[in-house]
């Protein structure tokens, strides 16, 4: 249905950028020697169950997705291929890479912050701090989303912030 209303190819570019992002995580896992036991697809990407190989390797695996997106932007999105699908793919990759670096649960940026806090602080303190960093990030993204909605009539960031808020509430409530 989305392809029917999207003659410019943005939906396809976003899906390909998301696929490349997740492929980055999978390839980094394999390069780190982690055996992947289960892949589960969801609206938030791929949930991967794998062998634990330490915080440093986990951080590299987590960073691989956004790094693949930024690499795709560097190759395709800097005006090298103006007004082509490759340019659109590069721009979609940049957007996806930046959004995934937000320190909001369950995004890659949050996972990197969480891994760092777990390495440097006691578990319960790290959990509380990473939760509140996530809450503040979602709140800031929501405010920016409201601004984009009122000025540019673009509801995407506000909707995405709502999506992240619902996810965080469901994670915090053990009965959901």
SULBEL-V367777 format. One line per field, one symbol per residue. ss: DSSP state (H for helix, E for strand, C for the rest). phi: phi as a letter, one per 40 degrees, with the letter a starting at -180 (. if undefined). psi: psi as a letter, one per 20 degrees, with the letter a starting at -180 (. if undefined). A space follows every 50 residues. Layout:
# SULBEL-V367777
ss->???
phi->???
psi->???
This chain:
# SULBEL-V367777
ss->CHHHHCCCCHHHHHHHHHHHHHHHHHHHHHHCCCCEEEEEEECCEEEEEE CCCCHHHHHHHHHHHHHHHHHHHHHHCCCCCCCCHHHHHHHHHHHHHHHH CCCCCCCHHHHHHHHHHHHHCCHHHHHHHHHHHHHHHHHHHHHHHHHHHH HHCCCHHHHHHHHHHHHHHHHHCCCC
phi->.ccccbccgcccccccccccdccdccccccccgccccabbcacchbcbca ccbhcccccccccccccccccccccbbcgcbcfbccccccccccdccccc cccbcbcccccccccccccbbddcccccccccccdccccccccccccccc cbfbcccccccccccccccccccccc
psi->ghhhimiijgggggggggghghhggghhgghijppphppppahjbppppr qpjqgghgggggihghhgghghggghjkjhmqkrhhghggghgggggggi iplppkrhgghggggghhhirqghggggghghggghgggghgghhgghgh gikojghgghggghggggghhhoij.
